[in-house]
Amino acid sequence: MALSGKATVAVAVMAAAVLLMFAGEASALTCGQVDSTLAPCVGYATGREKTLSPRCCNGVRSLNGLARSTPDRKMACGCLKKLAGSIKAIDMGKVSGVPGKCGVSVPFPIALSTDCNKVH
């Protein structure tokens, strides 16, 4: 059964709309950006440094600025969990307090138990 010209156009328009909906959910943020932005915080997070460095807080503020959309925040959440899980001797108690100490409000808890799919 062949589609008429109008039906073909309608199907094409619907397919394009679906693609645009999913394209809008794509994240521009990468785990590489998250890792490199927060690298100056690792010493504090593992207890090797007693205080947060200005570079760490600059990285936290930078990441907060990059993660403005829901897809970017979900990506940042997943990357943070992956990064935290890869660092031996990480103190998640310290990590969870870093944003506040840097004057940044994060819209989700910094914890390994956070469900990143629920981040908005």
HUGI-V75573 format. One record per backbone hydrogen bond with DSSP energy under -1.0 kcal/mol. CO is the residue of the C=O (numbers start at 1). NH is the residue of the N-H. E is the energy in kcal/mol with one decimal. If there is no record, write none. Layout:
BEGIN
co:CO nh:NH e:E
co:CO nh:NH e:E
END
This chain:
BEGIN
co:4 nh:8 e:-2.4
co:5 nh:9 e:-2.0
co:6 nh:10 e:-2.3
co:7 nh:11 e:-2.4
co:8 nh:12 e:-2.2
co:9 nh:13 e:-2.5
co:10 nh:14 e:-2.4
co:11 nh:15 e:-2.5
co:12 nh:16 e:-2.2
co:13 nh:17 e:-2.3
co:14 nh:18 e:-2.3
co:15 nh:19 e:-2.3
co:16 nh:20 e:-2.4
co:17 nh:21 e:-2.1
co:18 nh:22 e:-2.0
co:19 nh:23 e:-2.4
co:20 nh:24 e:-1.8
co:22 nh:25 e:-1.0
co:23 nh:26 e:-1.5
co:30 nh:34 e:-1.9
co:31 nh:35 e:-3.2
co:32 nh:36 e:-2.4
co:33 nh:37 e:-2.4
co:34 nh:38 e:-2.0
co:38 nh:41 e:-2.3
co:39 nh:42 e:-1.5
co:41 nh:45 e:-2.4
co:42 nh:46 e:-1.7
co:43 nh:48 e:-1.6
co:43 nh:49 e:-1.9
co:44 nh:47 e:-1.1
co:45 nh:91 e:-3.0
co:53 nh:57 e:-2.0
co:54 nh:58 e:-2.5
co:55 nh:59 e:-2.1
co:56 nh:60 e:-2.5
co:57 nh:61 e:-2.7
co:58 nh:62 e:-2.4
co:59 nh:63 e:-2.8
co:60 nh:64 e:-2.4
co:61 nh:65 e:-1.8
co:62 nh:66 e:-1.8
co:63 nh:67 e:-2.0
co:66 nh:68 e:-1.2
co:69 nh:73 e:-2.5
co:70 nh:74 e:-2.6
co:71 nh:75 e:-2.3
co:72 nh:76 e:-2.8
co:73 nh:77 e:-2.5
co:74 nh:78 e:-2.4
co:75 nh:79 e:-2.7
co:76 nh:80 e:-2.7
co:77 nh:81 e:-2.3
co:78 nh:82 e:-2.3
co:79 nh:83 e:-2.9
co:80 nh:84 e:-2.9
co:81 nh:85 e:-2.2
co:87 nh:90 e:-1.0
co:91 nh:95 e:-2.3
co:92 nh:96 e:-2.6
co:95 nh:98 e:-1.3
co:97 nh:101 e:-2.0
co:98 nh:102 e:-1.6
co:99 nh:104 e:-3.0
co:100 nh:103 e:-1.4
co:109 nh:111 e:-1.3
co:111 nh:114 e:-1.4
co:114 nh:116 e:-1.0
co:115 nh:118 e:-2.0
co:116 nh:119 e:-1.1
END
